[in-house]
Amino acid sequence: MKLILLLTIFVFFFASSIYSAETCEDYGTFCESWKKNGFCEMCFYKCDVRVKYCPKTCGFCDPTKCVDCPPRATEH
């Protein structure tokens, strides 16, 4: 039980540091190429994906700067 609690605490602190501005770094290896191809603005990828892999390159060290595209209207 103590091991599970320790692991949970470790994961919580590790995950929260991923998005802190002090440690902002890209986790994708091709972020510069992806940015040139529109990854940072592309509606195909939701913000959680763009912020997770390329926050520094895309300018999303503050995750609130990324805005998901509005859903497309469907024609009936």
PDB file of N, CA, C, O and CB in Angstrom:
ATOM      1  N   MET A   1       0.822  -1.192   0.000  1.00  0.00           N
ATOM      2  CA  MET A   1       0.000   0.000   0.000  1.00  0.00           C
ATOM      3  C   MET A   1       0.870   1.262   0.000  1.00  0.00           C
ATOM      4  O   MET A   1       0.584   2.220  -0.718  1.00  0.00           O
ATOM      5  CB  MET A   1      -0.937  -0.005   1.209  1.00  0.00           C
ATOM      6  N   LYS A   2       1.931   1.254   0.810  1.00  0.00           N
ATOM      7  CA  LYS A   2       2.817   2.414   0.862  1.00  0.00           C
ATOM      8  C   LYS A   2       3.503   2.632  -0.478  1.00  0.00           C
ATOM      9  O   LYS A   2       3.724   3.768  -0.897  1.00  0.00           O
ATOM     10  CB  LYS A   2       3.863   2.243   1.969  1.00  0.00           C
ATOM     11  N   LEU A   3       3.837   1.538  -1.144  1.00  0.00           N
ATOM     12  CA  LEU A   3       4.490   1.638  -2.453  1.00  0.00           C
ATOM     13  C   LEU A   3       3.564   2.311  -3.462  1.00  0.00           C
ATOM     14  O   LEU A   3       4.001   3.163  -4.236  1.00  0.00           O
ATOM     15  CB  LEU A   3       4.906   0.240  -2.960  1.00  0.00           C
ATOM     16  N   ILE A   4       2.310   1.938  -3.454  1.00  0.00           N
ATOM     17  CA  ILE A   4       1.339   2.544  -4.371  1.00  0.00           C
ATOM     18  C   ILE A   4       1.202   4.036  -4.082  1.00  0.00           C
ATOM     19  O   ILE A   4       1.142   4.845  -5.008  1.00  0.00           O
ATOM     20  CB  ILE A   4      -0.038   1.845  -4.253  1.00  0.00           C
ATOM     21  N   LEU A   5       1.154   4.393  -2.828  1.00  0.00           N
ATOM     22  CA  LEU A   5       1.052   5.799  -2.447  1.00  0.00           C
ATOM     23  C   LEU A   5       2.283   6.575  -2.905  1.00  0.00           C
ATOM     24  O   LEU A   5       2.157   7.672  -3.448  1.00  0.00           O
ATOM     25  CB  LEU A   5       0.876   5.933  -0.930  1.00  0.00           C
ATOM     26  N   LEU A   6       3.467   6.015  -2.690  1.00  0.00           N
ATOM     27  CA  LEU A   6       4.697   6.676  -3.122  1.00  0.00           C
ATOM     28  C   LEU A   6       4.750   6.825  -4.637  1.00  0.00           C
ATOM     29  O   LEU A   6       5.150   7.874  -5.143  1.00  0.00           O
ATOM     30  CB  LEU A   6       5.913   5.898  -2.636  1.00  0.00           C
ATOM     31  N   LEU A   7       4.353   5.794  -5.360  1.00  0.00           N
ATOM     32  CA  LEU A   7       4.330   5.872  -6.825  1.00  0.00           C
ATOM     33  C   LEU A   7       3.340   6.925  -7.306  1.00  0.00           C
ATOM     34  O   LEU A   7       3.629   7.667  -8.244  1.00  0.00           O
ATOM     35  CB  LEU A   7       3.975   4.509  -7.427  1.00  0.00           C
ATOM     36  N   THR A   8       2.190   6.991  -6.676  1.00  0.00           N
ATOM     37  CA  THR A   8       1.187   7.985  -7.046  1.00  0.00           C
ATOM     38  C   THR A   8       1.721   9.398  -6.826  1.00  0.00           C
ATOM     39  O   THR A   8       1.548  10.269  -7.678  1.00  0.00           O
ATOM     40  CB  THR A   8      -0.103   7.772  -6.241  1.00  0.00           C
ATOM     41  N   ILE A   9       2.358   9.621  -5.705  1.00  0.00           N
ATOM     42  CA  ILE A   9       2.929  10.943  -5.418  1.00  0.00           C
ATOM     43  C   ILE A   9       4.015  11.285  -6.427  1.00  0.00           C
ATOM     44  O   ILE A   9       4.067  12.408  -6.929  1.00  0.00           O
ATOM     45  CB  ILE A   9       3.500  10.993  -3.986  1.00  0.00           C
ATOM     46  N   PHE A  10       4.882  10.324  -6.726  1.00  0.00           N
ATOM     47  CA  PHE A  10       5.957  10.547  -7.696  1.00  0.00           C
ATOM     48  C   PHE A  10       5.388  10.913  -9.063  1.00  0.00           C
ATOM     49  O   PHE A  10       5.839  11.874  -9.686  1.00  0.00           O
ATOM     50  CB  PHE A  10       6.846   9.298  -7.811  1.00  0.00           C
ATOM     51  N   VAL A  11       4.409  10.160  -9.529  1.00  0.00           N
ATOM     52  CA  VAL A  11       3.803  10.424 -10.837  1.00  0.00           C
ATOM     53  C   VAL A  11       3.139  11.795 -10.847  1.00  0.00           C
ATOM     54  O   VAL A  11       3.253  12.525 -11.831  1.00  0.00           O
ATOM     55  CB  VAL A  11       2.775   9.331 -11.194  1.00  0.00           C
ATOM     56  N   PHE A  12       2.458  12.151  -9.784  1.00  0.00           N
ATOM     57  CA  PHE A  12       1.800  13.453  -9.709  1.00  0.00           C
ATOM     58  C   PHE A  12       2.809  14.585  -9.848  1.00  0.00           C
ATOM     59  O   PHE A  12       2.603  15.506 -10.638  1.00  0.00           O
ATOM     60  CB  PHE A  12       1.035  13.590  -8.390  1.00  0.00           C
ATOM     61  N   PHE A  13       3.886  14.523  -9.095  1.00  0.00           N
ATOM     62  CA  PHE A  13       4.884  15.591  -9.154  1.00  0.00           C
ATOM     63  C   PHE A  13       5.624  15.604 -10.480  1.00  0.00           C
ATOM     64  O   PHE A  13       5.934  16.678 -10.997  1.00  0.00           O
ATOM     65  CB  PHE A  13       5.875  15.444  -8.018  1.00  0.00           C
ATOM     66  N   PHE A  14       5.914  14.441 -11.041  1.00  0.00           N
ATOM     67  CA  PHE A  14       6.590  14.384 -12.334  1.00  0.00           C
ATOM     68  C   PHE A  14       5.696  14.961 -13.422  1.00  0.00           C
ATOM     69  O   PHE A  14       6.153  15.755 -14.243  1.00  0.00           O
ATOM     70  CB  PHE A  14       6.988  12.938 -12.678  1.00  0.00           C
ATOM     71  N   ALA A  15       4.435  14.572 -13.436  1.00  0.00           N
ATOM     72  CA  ALA A  15       3.511  15.052 -14.466  1.00  0.00           C
ATOM     73  C   ALA A  15       3.297  16.554 -14.357  1.00  0.00           C
ATOM     74  O   ALA A  15       3.202  17.232 -15.380  1.00  0.00           O
ATOM     75  CB  ALA A  15       2.168  14.326 -14.361  1.00  0.00           C
ATOM     76  N   SER A  16       3.220  17.082 -13.166  1.00  0.00           N
ATOM     77  CA  SER A  16       2.995  18.518 -13.029  1.00  0.00           C
ATOM     78  C   SER A  16       4.206  19.320 -13.473  1.00  0.00           C
ATOM     79  O   SER A  16       4.054  20.464 -13.901  1.00  0.00           O
ATOM     80  CB  SER A  16       2.647  18.862 -11.593  1.00  0.00           C
ATOM     81  N   SER A  17       5.405  18.754 -13.384  1.00  0.00           N
ATOM     82  CA  SER A  17       6.597  19.493 -13.805  1.00  0.00           C
ATOM     83  C   SER A  17       6.742  19.537 -15.318  1.00  0.00           C
ATOM     84  O   SER A  17       7.457  20.395 -15.837  1.00  0.00           O
ATOM     85  CB  SER A  17       7.837  18.873 -13.195  1.00  0.00           C
ATOM     86  N   ILE A  18       6.087  18.641 -16.036  1.00  0.00           N
ATOM     87  CA  ILE A  18       6.181  18.627 -17.495  1.00  0.00           C
ATOM     88  C   ILE A  18       5.672  19.942 -18.069  1.00  0.00           C
ATOM     89  O   ILE A  18       6.243  20.457 -19.030  1.00  0.00           O
ATOM     90  CB  ILE A  18       5.387  17.444 -18.081  1.00  0.00           C
ATOM     91  N   TYR A  19       4.621  20.486 -17.501  1.00  0.00           N
ATOM     92  CA  TYR A  19       4.010  21.677 -18.059  1.00  0.00           C
ATOM     93  C   TYR A  19       4.439  22.973 -17.381  1.00  0.00           C
ATOM     94  O   TYR A  19       3.888  24.031 -17.686  1.00  0.00           O
ATOM     95  CB  TYR A  19       2.538  21.551 -17.985  1.00  0.00           C
ATOM     96  N   SER A  20       5.400  22.918 -16.476  1.00  0.00           N
ATOM     97  CA  SER A  20       5.802  24.163 -15.829  1.00  0.00           C
ATOM     98  C   SER A  20       6.685  24.972 -16.761  1.00  0.00           C
ATOM     99  O   SER A  20       7.495  24.417 -17.504  1.00  0.00           O
ATOM    100  CB  SER A  20       6.534  23.882 -14.506  1.00  0.00           C
ATOM    101  N   ALA A  21       6.526  26.266 -16.719  1.00  0.00           N
ATOM    102  CA  ALA A  21       7.282  27.152 -17.607  1.00  0.00           C
ATOM    103  C   ALA A  21       8.781  27.064 -17.352  1.00  0.00           C
ATOM    104  O   ALA A  21       9.570  27.269 -18.274  1.00  0.00           O
ATOM    105  CB  ALA A  21       6.816  28.591 -17.437  1.00  0.00           C
ATOM    106  N   GLU A  22       9.189  26.764 -16.125  1.00  0.00           N
ATOM    107  CA  GLU A  22      10.613  26.688 -15.806  1.00  0.00           C
ATOM    108  C   GLU A  22      11.293  25.529 -16.533  1.00  0.00           C
ATOM    109  O   GLU A  22      12.475  25.618 -16.865  1.00  0.00           O
ATOM    110  CB  GLU A  22      10.805  26.541 -14.303  1.00  0.00           C
ATOM    111  N   THR A  23      10.568  24.459 -16.778  1.00  0.00           N
ATOM    112  CA  THR A  23      11.159  23.284 -17.417  1.00  0.00           C
ATOM    113  C   THR A  23      10.588  23.058 -18.809  1.00  0.00           C
ATOM    114  O   THR A  23      10.531  21.923 -19.283  1.00  0.00           O
ATOM    115  CB  THR A  23      10.933  22.046 -16.557  1.00  0.00           C
ATOM    116  N   CYS A  24      10.175  24.109 -19.451  1.00  0.00           N
ATOM    117  CA  CYS A  24       9.546  23.975 -20.762  1.00  0.00           C
ATOM    118  C   CYS A  24      10.549  23.439 -21.775  1.00  0.00           C
ATOM    119  O   CYS A  24      11.552  24.087 -22.075  1.00  0.00           O
ATOM    120  CB  CYS A  24       8.978  25.327 -21.233  1.00  0.00           C
ATOM    121  N   GLU A  25      10.273  22.264 -22.292  1.00  0.00           N
ATOM    122  CA  GLU A  25      11.110  21.686 -23.331  1.00  0.00           C
ATOM    123  C   GLU A  25      10.258  20.785 -24.205  1.00  0.00           C
ATOM    124  O   GLU A  25       9.213  20.290 -23.782  1.00  0.00           O
ATOM    125  CB  GLU A  25      12.296  20.902 -22.722  1.00  0.00           C
ATOM    126  N   ASP A  26      10.710  20.583 -25.408  1.00  0.00           N
ATOM    127  CA  ASP A  26       9.991  19.730 -26.350  1.00  0.00           C
ATOM    128  C   ASP A  26      10.278  18.263 -26.057  1.00  0.00           C
ATOM    129  O   ASP A  26      11.389  17.903 -25.669  1.00  0.00           O
ATOM    130  CB  ASP A  26      10.379  20.074 -27.801  1.00  0.00           C
ATOM    131  N   TYR A  27       9.270  17.422 -26.245  1.00  0.00           N
ATOM    132  CA  TYR A  27       9.437  15.987 -26.084  1.00  0.00           C
ATOM    133  C   TYR A  27       9.383  15.282 -27.432  1.00  0.00           C
ATOM    134  O   TYR A  27       9.728  14.105 -27.535  1.00  0.00           O
ATOM    135  CB  TYR A  27       8.368  15.426 -25.150  1.00  0.00           C
ATOM    136  N   GLY A  28       8.954  15.997 -28.459  1.00  0.00           N
ATOM    137  CA  GLY A  28       8.987  15.463 -29.814  1.00  0.00           C
ATOM    138  C   GLY A  28      10.357  15.737 -30.412  1.00  0.00           C
ATOM    139  O   GLY A  28      10.936  16.796 -30.170  1.00  0.00           O
ATOM    140  N   THR A  29      10.880  14.801 -31.188  1.00  0.00           N
ATOM    141  CA  THR A  29      12.219  14.974 -31.755  1.00  0.00           C
ATOM    142  C   THR A  29      12.210  15.775 -33.051  1.00  0.00           C
ATOM    143  O   THR A  29      13.268  16.198 -33.518  1.00  0.00           O
ATOM    144  CB  THR A  29      12.850  13.625 -32.003  1.00  0.00           C
ATOM    145  N   PHE A  30      11.047  15.990 -33.633  1.00  0.00           N
ATOM    146  CA  PHE A  30      10.958  16.682 -34.922  1.00  0.00           C
ATOM    147  C   PHE A  30      10.132  17.962 -34.834  1.00  0.00           C
ATOM    148  O   PHE A  30       9.514  18.357 -35.823  1.00  0.00           O
ATOM    149  CB  PHE A  30      10.358  15.758 -35.969  1.00  0.00           C
ATOM    150  N   CYS A  31      10.106  18.610 -33.689  1.00  0.00           N
ATOM    151  CA  CYS A  31       9.238  19.772 -33.478  1.00  0.00           C
ATOM    152  C   CYS A  31       9.489  20.904 -34.466  1.00  0.00           C
ATOM    153  O   CYS A  31       8.538  21.529 -34.935  1.00  0.00           O
ATOM    154  CB  CYS A  31       9.418  20.288 -32.083  1.00  0.00           C
ATOM    155  N   GLU A  32      10.731  21.177 -34.785  1.00  0.00           N
ATOM    156  CA  GLU A  32      11.020  22.259 -35.743  1.00  0.00           C
ATOM    157  C   GLU A  32      10.407  21.945 -37.105  1.00  0.00           C
ATOM    158  O   GLU A  32       9.800  22.818 -37.725  1.00  0.00           O
ATOM    159  CB  GLU A  32      12.549  22.472 -35.883  1.00  0.00           C
ATOM    160  N   SER A  33      10.559  20.713 -37.575  1.00  0.00           N
ATOM    161  CA  SER A  33       9.953  20.308 -38.854  1.00  0.00           C
ATOM    162  C   SER A  33       8.439  20.346 -38.772  1.00  0.00           C
ATOM    163  O   SER A  33       7.770  20.824 -39.688  1.00  0.00           O
ATOM    164  CB  SER A  33      10.417  18.900 -39.254  1.00  0.00           C
ATOM    165  N   TRP A  34       7.905  19.841 -37.674  1.00  0.00           N
ATOM    166  CA  TRP A  34       6.461  19.819 -37.511  1.00  0.00           C
ATOM    167  C   TRP A  34       5.898  21.231 -37.524  1.00  0.00           C
ATOM    168  O   TRP A  34       4.847  21.480 -38.115  1.00  0.00           O
ATOM    169  CB  TRP A  34       6.079  19.107 -36.216  1.00  0.00           C
ATOM    170  N   LYS A  35       6.600  22.164 -36.866  1.00  0.00           N
ATOM    171  CA  LYS A  35       6.131  23.552 -36.844  1.00  0.00           C
ATOM    172  C   LYS A  35       6.097  24.121 -38.259  1.00  0.00           C
ATOM    173  O   LYS A  35       5.138  24.795 -38.633  1.00  0.00           O
ATOM    174  CB  LYS A  35       7.034  24.421 -35.938  1.00  0.00           C
ATOM    175  N   LYS A  36       7.137  23.854 -39.046  1.00  0.00           N
ATOM    176  CA  LYS A  36       7.179  24.336 -40.433  1.00  0.00           C
ATOM    177  C   LYS A  36       6.029  23.769 -41.253  1.00  0.00           C
ATOM    178  O   LYS A  36       5.567  24.402 -42.202  1.00  0.00           O
ATOM    179  CB  LYS A  36       8.514  23.967 -41.088  1.00  0.00           C
ATOM    180  N   ASN A  37       5.567  22.578 -40.889  1.00  0.00           N
ATOM    181  CA  ASN A  37       4.462  21.938 -41.603  1.00  0.00           C
ATOM    182  C   ASN A  37       3.097  22.260 -41.000  1.00  0.00           C
ATOM    183  O   ASN A  37       2.090  21.693 -41.423  1.00  0.00           O
ATOM    184  CB  ASN A  37       4.663  20.443 -41.619  1.00  0.00           C
ATOM    185  N   GLY A  38       3.047  23.171 -40.008  1.00  0.00           N
ATOM    186  CA  GLY A  38       1.770  23.630 -39.469  1.00  0.00           C
ATOM    187  C   GLY A  38       1.274  22.935 -38.217  1.00  0.00           C
ATOM    188  O   GLY A  38       0.147  23.180 -37.786  1.00  0.00           O
ATOM    189  N   PHE A  39       2.089  22.072 -37.622  1.00  0.00           N
ATOM    190  CA  PHE A  39       1.663  21.313 -36.443  1.00  0.00           C
ATOM    191  C   PHE A  39       1.129  22.209 -35.326  1.00  0.00           C
ATOM    192  O   PHE A  39       0.142  21.862 -34.676  1.00  0.00           O
ATOM    193  CB  PHE A  39       2.820  20.489 -35.918  1.00  0.00           C
ATOM    194  N   CYS A  40       1.761  23.340 -35.100  1.00  0.00           N
ATOM    195  CA  CYS A  40       1.395  24.197 -33.967  1.00  0.00           C
ATOM    196  C   CYS A  40       0.026  24.849 -34.134  1.00  0.00           C
ATOM    197  O   CYS A  40      -0.598  25.226 -33.143  1.00  0.00           O
ATOM    198  CB  CYS A  40       2.441  25.272 -33.778  1.00  0.00           C
ATOM    199  N   GLU A  41      -0.446  24.985 -35.357  1.00  0.00           N
ATOM    200  CA  GLU A  41      -1.743  25.615 -35.613  1.00  0.00           C
ATOM    201  C   GLU A  41      -2.772  24.643 -36.175  1.00  0.00           C
ATOM    202  O   GLU A  41      -3.941  25.001 -36.324  1.00  0.00           O
ATOM    203  CB  GLU A  41      -1.572  26.770 -36.568  1.00  0.00           C
ATOM    204  N   MET A  42      -2.361  23.433 -36.485  1.00  0.00           N
ATOM    205  CA  MET A  42      -3.211  22.479 -37.187  1.00  0.00           C
ATOM    206  C   MET A  42      -4.387  22.010 -36.325  1.00  0.00           C
ATOM    207  O   MET A  42      -4.195  21.552 -35.199  1.00  0.00           O
ATOM    208  CB  MET A  42      -2.387  21.283 -37.630  1.00  0.00           C
ATOM    209  N   CYS A  43      -5.581  22.126 -36.854  1.00  0.00           N
ATOM    210  CA  CYS A  43      -6.780  21.718 -36.125  1.00  0.00           C
ATOM    211  C   CYS A  43      -6.902  20.200 -35.998  1.00  0.00           C
ATOM    212  O   CYS A  43      -7.673  19.711 -35.173  1.00  0.00           O
ATOM    213  CB  CYS A  43      -8.009  22.269 -36.811  1.00  0.00           C
ATOM    214  N   PHE A  44      -6.158  19.460 -36.796  1.00  0.00           N
ATOM    215  CA  PHE A  44      -6.214  18.002 -36.719  1.00  0.00           C
ATOM    216  C   PHE A  44      -5.753  17.514 -35.345  1.00  0.00           C
ATOM    217  O   PHE A  44      -6.264  16.518 -34.833  1.00  0.00           O
ATOM    218  CB  PHE A  44      -5.351  17.372 -37.825  1.00  0.00           C
ATOM    219  N   TYR A  45      -4.776  18.224 -34.746  1.00  0.00           N
ATOM    220  CA  TYR A  45      -4.247  17.848 -33.438  1.00  0.00           C
ATOM    221  C   TYR A  45      -4.836  18.740 -32.357  1.00  0.00           C
ATOM    222  O   TYR A  45      -4.818  19.964 -32.482  1.00  0.00           O
ATOM    223  CB  TYR A  45      -2.712  17.933 -33.424  1.00  0.00           C
ATOM    224  N   LYS A  46      -5.352  18.137 -31.304  1.00  0.00           N
ATOM    225  CA  LYS A  46      -5.888  18.912 -30.184  1.00  0.00           C
ATOM    226  C   LYS A  46      -4.733  19.513 -29.388  1.00  0.00           C
ATOM    227  O   LYS A  46      -3.590  19.067 -29.492  1.00  0.00           O
ATOM    228  CB  LYS A  46      -6.784  18.024 -29.270  1.00  0.00           C
ATOM    229  N   CYS A  47      -5.048  20.523 -28.598  1.00  0.00           N
ATOM    230  CA  CYS A  47      -4.025  21.213 -27.800  1.00  0.00           C
ATOM    231  C   CYS A  47      -3.265  20.271 -26.880  1.00  0.00           C
ATOM    232  O   CYS A  47      -2.057  20.429 -26.706  1.00  0.00           O
ATOM    233  CB  CYS A  47      -4.663  22.310 -26.976  1.00  0.00           C
ATOM    234  N   ASP A  48      -3.943  19.298 -26.290  1.00  0.00           N
ATOM    235  CA  ASP A  48      -3.224  18.425 -25.365  1.00  0.00           C
ATOM    236  C   ASP A  48      -2.067  17.709 -26.052  1.00  0.00           C
ATOM    237  O   ASP A  48      -1.039  17.459 -25.423  1.00  0.00           O
ATOM    238  CB  ASP A  48      -4.176  17.405 -24.757  1.00  0.00           C
ATOM    239  N   VAL A  49      -2.218  17.377 -27.331  1.00  0.00           N
ATOM    240  CA  VAL A  49      -1.145  16.723 -28.086  1.00  0.00           C
ATOM    241  C   VAL A  49      -0.045  17.725 -28.425  1.00  0.00           C
ATOM    242  O   VAL A  49       1.138  17.435 -28.246  1.00  0.00           O
ATOM    243  CB  VAL A  49      -1.700  16.081 -29.378  1.00  0.00           C
ATOM    244  N   ARG A  50      -0.430  18.899 -28.911  1.00  0.00           N
ATOM    245  CA  ARG A  50       0.564  19.916 -29.287  1.00  0.00           C
ATOM    246  C   ARG A  50       1.360  20.395 -28.077  1.00  0.00           C
ATOM    247  O   ARG A  50       2.572  20.588 -28.166  1.00  0.00           O
ATOM    248  CB  ARG A  50      -0.124  21.111 -29.959  1.00  0.00           C
ATOM    249  N   VAL A  51       0.680  20.587 -26.943  1.00  0.00           N
ATOM    250  CA  VAL A  51       1.350  21.034 -25.719  1.00  0.00           C
ATOM    251  C   VAL A  51       2.247  19.928 -25.162  1.00  0.00           C
ATOM    252  O   VAL A  51       3.315  20.209 -24.618  1.00  0.00           O
ATOM    253  CB  VAL A  51       0.311  21.463 -24.659  1.00  0.00           C
ATOM    254  N   LYS A  52       1.821  18.688 -25.296  1.00  0.00           N
ATOM    255  CA  LYS A  52       2.603  17.566 -24.760  1.00  0.00           C
ATOM    256  C   LYS A  52       3.930  17.394 -25.499  1.00  0.00           C
ATOM    257  O   LYS A  52       4.966  17.209 -24.861  1.00  0.00           O
ATOM    258  CB  LYS A  52       1.794  16.271 -24.845  1.00  0.00           C
ATOM    259  N   TYR A  53       3.915  17.451 -26.819  1.00  0.00           N
ATOM    260  CA  TYR A  53       5.110  17.123 -27.590  1.00  0.00           C
ATOM    261  C   TYR A  53       6.006  18.311 -27.925  1.00  0.00           C
ATOM    262  O   TYR A  53       7.227  18.162 -27.933  1.00  0.00           O
ATOM    263  CB  TYR A  53       4.705  16.463 -28.845  1.00  0.00           C
ATOM    264  N   CYS A  54       5.447  19.471 -28.199  1.00  0.00           N
ATOM    265  CA  CYS A  54       6.269  20.603 -28.670  1.00  0.00           C
ATOM    266  C   CYS A  54       5.922  21.934 -28.003  1.00  0.00           C
ATOM    267  O   CYS A  54       5.708  22.921 -28.707  1.00  0.00           O
ATOM    268  CB  CYS A  54       6.118  20.751 -30.166  1.00  0.00           C
ATOM    269  N   PRO A  55       5.858  21.996 -26.683  1.00  0.00           N
ATOM    270  CA  PRO A  55       5.466  23.260 -26.053  1.00  0.00           C
ATOM    271  C   PRO A  55       6.445  24.397 -26.316  1.00  0.00           C
ATOM    272  O   PRO A  55       6.021  25.531 -26.540  1.00  0.00           O
ATOM    273  CB  PRO A  55       5.326  23.063 -24.572  1.00  0.00           C
ATOM    274  N   LYS A  56       7.728  24.122 -26.295  1.00  0.00           N
ATOM    275  CA  LYS A  56       8.727  25.180 -26.477  1.00  0.00           C
ATOM    276  C   LYS A  56       8.698  25.716 -27.902  1.00  0.00           C
ATOM    277  O   LYS A  56       8.635  26.928 -28.109  1.00  0.00           O
ATOM    278  CB  LYS A  56      10.132  24.659 -26.139  1.00  0.00           C
ATOM    279  N   THR A  57       8.743  24.829 -28.876  1.00  0.00           N
ATOM    280  CA  THR A  57       8.763  25.230 -30.280  1.00  0.00           C
ATOM    281  C   THR A  57       7.485  25.956 -30.678  1.00  0.00           C
ATOM    282  O   THR A  57       7.527  26.931 -31.427  1.00  0.00           O
ATOM    283  CB  THR A  57       8.966  24.015 -31.170  1.00  0.00           C
ATOM    284  N   CYS A  58       6.353  25.482 -30.178  1.00  0.00           N
ATOM    285  CA  CYS A  58       5.067  26.073 -30.553  1.00  0.00           C
ATOM    286  C   CYS A  58       4.694  27.289 -29.705  1.00  0.00           C
ATOM    287  O   CYS A  58       3.708  27.964 -29.999  1.00  0.00           O
ATOM    288  CB  CYS A  58       3.981  25.035 -30.441  1.00  0.00           C
ATOM    289  N   GLY A  59       5.464  27.573 -28.666  1.00  0.00           N
ATOM    290  CA  GLY A  59       5.143  28.714 -27.809  1.00  0.00           C
ATOM    291  C   GLY A  59       4.053  28.416 -26.805  1.00  0.00           C
ATOM    292  O   GLY A  59       3.311  29.313 -26.405  1.00  0.00           O
ATOM    293  N   PHE A  60       3.949  27.156 -26.392  1.00  0.00           N
ATOM    294  CA  PHE A  60       2.911  26.737 -25.459  1.00  0.00           C
ATOM    295  C   PHE A  60       3.468  26.356 -24.092  1.00  0.00           C
ATOM    296  O   PHE A  60       2.927  25.463 -23.440  1.00  0.00           O
ATOM    297  CB  PHE A  60       2.146  25.576 -26.035  1.00  0.00           C
ATOM    298  N   CYS A  61       4.540  27.015 -23.644  1.00  0.00           N
ATOM    299  CA  CYS A  61       5.049  26.737 -22.298  1.00  0.00           C
ATOM    300  C   CYS A  61       3.973  27.061 -21.271  1.00  0.00           C
ATOM    301  O   CYS A  61       3.904  26.435 -20.213  1.00  0.00           O
ATOM    302  CB  CYS A  61       6.341  27.552 -22.010  1.00  0.00           C
ATOM    303  N   ASP A  62       3.140  28.035 -21.586  1.00  0.00           N
ATOM    304  CA  ASP A  62       1.920  28.292 -20.829  1.00  0.00           C
ATOM    305  C   ASP A  62       0.823  27.610 -21.641  1.00  0.00           C
ATOM    306  O   ASP A  62       0.401  28.143 -22.667  1.00  0.00           O
ATOM    307  CB  ASP A  62       1.640  29.868 -20.608  1.00  0.00           C
ATOM    308  N   PRO A  63       0.348  26.429 -21.197  1.00  0.00           N
ATOM    309  CA  PRO A  63      -0.611  25.653 -21.990  1.00  0.00           C
ATOM    310  C   PRO A  63      -1.883  26.405 -22.345  1.00  0.00           C
ATOM    311  O   PRO A  63      -2.569  26.031 -23.297  1.00  0.00           O
ATOM    312  CB  PRO A  63      -0.977  24.417 -21.252  1.00  0.00           C
ATOM    313  N   THR A  64      -2.216  27.463 -21.600  1.00  0.00           N
ATOM    314  CA  THR A  64      -3.439  28.209 -21.904  1.00  0.00           C
ATOM    315  C   THR A  64      -3.301  29.022 -23.189  1.00  0.00           C
ATOM    316  O   THR A  64      -4.297  29.530 -23.705  1.00  0.00           O
ATOM    317  CB  THR A  64      -3.793  29.134 -20.743  1.00  0.00           C
ATOM    318  N   LYS A  65      -2.087  29.151 -23.711  1.00  0.00           N
ATOM    319  CA  LYS A  65      -1.875  29.884 -24.971  1.00  0.00           C
ATOM    320  C   LYS A  65      -2.338  29.070 -26.180  1.00  0.00           C
ATOM    321  O   LYS A  65      -2.567  29.623 -27.256  1.00  0.00           O
ATOM    322  CB  LYS A  65      -0.391  30.251 -25.131  1.00  0.00           C
ATOM    323  N   CYS A  66      -2.473  27.771 -25.998  1.00  0.00           N
ATOM    324  CA  CYS A  66      -2.955  26.906 -27.077  1.00  0.00           C
ATOM    325  C   CYS A  66      -4.482  26.887 -27.034  1.00  0.00           C
ATOM    326  O   CYS A  66      -5.080  26.661 -25.983  1.00  0.00           O
ATOM    327  CB  CYS A  66      -2.370  25.453 -26.950  1.00  0.00           C
ATOM    328  N   VAL A  67      -5.095  27.123 -28.171  1.00  0.00           N
ATOM    329  CA  VAL A  67      -6.557  27.146 -28.252  1.00  0.00           C
ATOM    330  C   VAL A  67      -7.004  26.106 -29.267  1.00  0.00           C
ATOM    331  O   VAL A  67      -6.580  26.124 -30.423  1.00  0.00           O
ATOM    332  CB  VAL A  67      -7.083  28.565 -28.642  1.00  0.00           C
ATOM    333  N   ASP A  68      -7.871  25.195 -28.816  1.00  0.00           N
ATOM    334  CA  ASP A  68      -8.413  24.193 -29.734  1.00  0.00           C
ATOM    335  C   ASP A  68      -9.315  24.868 -30.752  1.00  0.00           C
ATOM    336  O   ASP A  68      -9.977  25.863 -30.456  1.00  0.00           O
ATOM    337  CB  ASP A  68      -9.189  23.098 -28.965  1.00  0.00           C
ATOM    338  N   CYS A  69      -9.331  24.323 -31.933  1.00  0.00           N
ATOM    339  CA  CYS A  69     -10.199  24.842 -32.991  1.00  0.00           C
ATOM    340  C   CYS A  69     -11.648  24.509 -32.656  1.00  0.00           C
ATOM    341  O   CYS A  69     -11.923  23.469 -32.057  1.00  0.00           O
ATOM    342  CB  CYS A  69      -9.803  24.253 -34.380  1.00  0.00           C
ATOM    343  N   PRO A  70     -12.570  25.379 -33.037  1.00  0.00           N
ATOM    344  CA  PRO A  70     -13.981  25.075 -32.786  1.00  0.00           C
ATOM    345  C   PRO A  70     -14.405  23.878 -33.626  1.00  0.00           C
ATOM    346  O   PRO A  70     -13.860  23.649 -34.706  1.00  0.00           O
ATOM    347  CB  PRO A  70     -14.877  26.302 -33.098  1.00  0.00           C
ATOM    348  N   PRO A  71     -15.375  23.116 -33.134  1.00  0.00           N
ATOM    349  CA  PRO A  71     -15.847  21.973 -33.919  1.00  0.00           C
ATOM    350  C   PRO A  71     -16.448  22.446 -35.235  1.00  0.00           C
ATOM    351  O   PRO A  71     -17.075  23.503 -35.309  1.00  0.00           O
ATOM    352  CB  PRO A  71     -16.884  21.154 -33.123  1.00  0.00           C
ATOM    353  N   ARG A  72     -16.246  21.654 -36.250  1.00  0.00           N
ATOM    354  CA  ARG A  72     -16.794  22.004 -37.568  1.00  0.00           C
ATOM    355  C   ARG A  72     -18.281  21.711 -37.599  1.00  0.00           C
ATOM    356  O   ARG A  72     -18.743  20.709 -37.053  1.00  0.00           O
ATOM    357  CB  ARG A  72     -16.071  21.230 -38.697  1.00  0.00           C
ATOM    358  N   ALA A  73     -19.012  22.586 -38.236  1.00  0.00           N
ATOM    359  CA  ALA A  73     -20.449  22.368 -38.390  1.00  0.00           C
ATOM    360  C   ALA A  73     -20.663  21.237 -39.383  1.00  0.00           C
ATOM    361  O   ALA A  73     -19.988  21.162 -40.410  1.00  0.00           O
ATOM    362  CB  ALA A  73     -21.175  23.668 -38.861  1.00  0.00           C
ATOM    363  N   THR A  74     -21.591  20.374 -39.075  1.00  0.00           N
ATOM    364  CA  THR A  74     -21.893  19.273 -39.989  1.00  0.00           C
ATOM    365  C   THR A  74     -23.122  19.633 -40.798  1.00  0.00           C
ATOM    366  O   THR A  74     -24.083  20.203 -40.280  1.00  0.00           O
ATOM    367  CB  THR A  74     -22.111  17.940 -39.219  1.00  0.00           C
ATOM    368  N   GLU A  75     -23.079  19.296 -42.055  1.00  0.00           N
ATOM    369  CA  GLU A  75     -24.222  19.566 -42.931  1.00  0.00           C
ATOM    370  C   GLU A  75     -25.156  18.376 -42.895  1.00  0.00           C
ATOM    371  O   GLU A  75     -24.719  17.225 -42.874  1.00  0.00           O
ATOM    372  CB  GLU A  75     -23.764  19.861 -44.389  1.00  0.00           C
ATOM    373  N   HIS A  76     -26.440  18.662 -42.888  1.00  0.00           N
ATOM    374  CA  HIS A  76     -27.445  17.586 -42.846  1.00  0.00           C
ATOM    375  C   HIS A  76     -28.115  17.450 -44.168  1.00  0.00           C
ATOM    376  O   HIS A  76     -28.989  16.599 -44.332  1.00  0.00           O
ATOM    377  CB  HIS A  76     -28.487  17.838 -41.768  1.00  0.00           C
TER     378      HIS A  76
END
